C-alpha cells in the first residue's frame, strides 16, 4: 500500500532538514536563542497580521 504525502508536508520536511543542517554545528544555547527569536517573530506576525512581515 502506497501512502500519499502532500506537497505541503514535503515542504515542511525539507524546511526542517535545511534548518537542522544550518544549526547543527552551532552551540545549543545559540540554537535555542535563534529558535526563540524566530518563534517570537512568528507570534508577532500572527498577533498583528496587518503589519508587514520582517524579511531577513
Buried (B, 14 or more C-beta within 10 A) or exposed (E): EEEEEEEEEEEEEEEEEEBEEEBEEEEEEEBEEBEEEEEEEEEEEEEEEEEEEEEE
